[in-house]
Amino acid sequence: MLEETKEYYRQRAAQYSDWANRTGNYEGGSEPDESWFSEARTVIEALEAARLDGDVLEVACGTGIWTDVLVKNANSVTALDSSQEMIERSKARLKANPKVRFVLADFYGWLPDMAYDAVTFSFWISHVPSWKLDEFASKVSKCLKPEGRVFFVDQRREAMKYETLDRPGGEVATRTLDDGRQFKVVKHFYSSEEIGECFMRSGIRVRVMNTPTHFFYASGQKLPEALPSSAQDDHRR
Ligand SMILES: C[S@@+](CC[C@H](N)C(=O)[O-])C[C@H]1O[C@@H](n2cnc3c(N)ncnc32)[C@H](O)[C@@H]1O
């Protein structure tokens, strides 16, 4: 399923919606309504307000919509994606910005070559299957310097109704490209609680916020040192 998810995005890169410029195709075929674009702007503004500075790692950068925002405050952005096709589109958007280093890699197998001041990922965590969520959070933590920051965004659980899931509440969705080809992709709609608890287990405290209908965004910080077990207990209560 992880391989098929990667392949789906390789094949989808050419028709990926560029909602920053209002071009491209959307899941389901039609453009979302104005509330979607307005709330997407809210999330972009939240990322801008977070002012992620220093060396930033962007996991699953896609076509670079968010990279374009990150370069405003970061000293450097390592933009990682498993799809060469996505990276090519991002390169075209970023216009050889010297702050950006592109890395073609599968994040799960990638070995970071430095510690980062911040790690960010947009519309990615829902593609992490539940059996890999702790591994993912732990890897994010390992990529961060002590007190390094995280910021991420994805769809709220309410968006589940737009997906063709293999079973209600499951984490496998069927996606169809313009040419009719179908792919099974990982799509898990995590609750705020699941996200908060999972990152806390890896020593990252996050605060999750919702836009009115469509998205959640989370910002947080790696704790300075290993979290004492009493603090973990506090969080679970
Ligand atoms: C929903 S897109 C999000 C792209 C971008 N962050 C955005 O918001 O437009 C998911 C991205 O994850 C990438 N991806 C999928 N599996 C991956 C993996 N195992 N490692 C790294 N990137 C992966 C895909 O190529 C795709 O660009």
The ligand as an SDF file (V2000), in Angstrom:
LIG
                    3D

 27 29  0  0  0  0  0  0  0  0999 V2000
   -1.0870   14.7720   -0.7140 C   0  0  0  0  0  0  0  0  0  0  0  0
    0.5100   15.0330   -1.4200 S   0  0  0  0  0  0  0  0  0  0  0  0
    1.0140   16.4730   -0.4870 C   0  0  0  0  0  0  0  0  0  0  0  0
    2.0190   17.3160   -1.2070 C   0  0  0  0  0  0  0  0  0  0  0  0
    2.2810   18.7050   -0.5950 C   0  0  0  0  0  0  0  0  0  0  0  0
    2.7550   18.6160    0.7490 N   0  0  0  0  0  0  0  0  0  0  0  0
    1.0250   19.5470   -0.6490 C   0  0  0  0  0  0  0  0  0  0  0  0
    0.4020   19.8020    0.3740 O   0  0  0  0  0  0  0  0  0  0  0  0
    0.6560   19.9500   -1.7580 O   0  0  0  0  0  0  0  0  0  0  0  0
    1.4730   13.7390   -0.7230 C   0  0  0  0  0  0  0  0  0  0  0  0
    2.9320   13.7620   -1.1540 C   0  0  0  0  0  0  0  0  0  0  0  0
    3.6210   12.7180   -0.4640 O   0  0  0  0  0  0  0  0  0  0  0  0
    4.5860   12.1500   -1.3200 C   0  0  0  0  0  0  0  0  0  0  0  0
    4.9190   10.8280   -0.7680 N   0  0  0  0  0  0  0  0  0  0  0  0
    4.1390    9.7180   -0.7620 C   0  0  0  0  0  0  0  0  0  0  0  0
    4.7520    8.7170   -0.1020 N   0  0  0  0  0  0  0  0  0  0  0  0
    5.9590    9.2110    0.3150 C   0  0  0  0  0  0  0  0  0  0  0  0
    7.0380    8.6700    1.0530 C   0  0  0  0  0  0  0  0  0  0  0  0
    7.0020    7.4090    1.5050 N   0  0  0  0  0  0  0  0  0  0  0  0
    8.1210    9.4380    1.3080 N   0  0  0  0  0  0  0  0  0  0  0  0
    8.1620   10.7310    0.8480 C   0  0  0  0  0  0  0  0  0  0  0  0
    7.1540   11.3080    0.1470 N   0  0  0  0  0  0  0  0  0  0  0  0
    6.0650   10.5540   -0.1100 C   0  0  0  0  0  0  0  0  0  0  0  0
    3.9050   12.1540   -2.6660 C   0  0  0  0  0  0  0  0  0  0  0  0
    4.8090   12.0310   -3.7410 O   0  0  0  0  0  0  0  0  0  0  0  0
    3.1720   13.4960   -2.6320 C   0  0  0  0  0  0  0  0  0  0  0  0
    3.9760   14.5230   -3.1660 O   0  0  0  0  0  0  0  0  0  0  0  0
  1  2  1  0
  2  3  1  0
  2 10  1  0
  3  4  1  0
  4  5  1  0
  5  6  1  0
  5  7  1  0
  7  8  2  0
  7  9  1  0
 10 11  1  0
 11 12  1  0
 11 26  1  0
 12 13  1  0
 13 14  1  0
 13 24  1  0
 14 15  1  0
 14 23  1  0
 15 16  2  0
 16 17  1  0
 17 18  1  0
 17 23  2  0
 18 19  1  0
 18 20  2  0
 20 21  1  0
 21 22  2  0
 22 23  1  0
 24 25  1  0
 24 26  1  0
 26 27  1  0
M  CHG  2   2   1   9  -1
M  END
$$$$
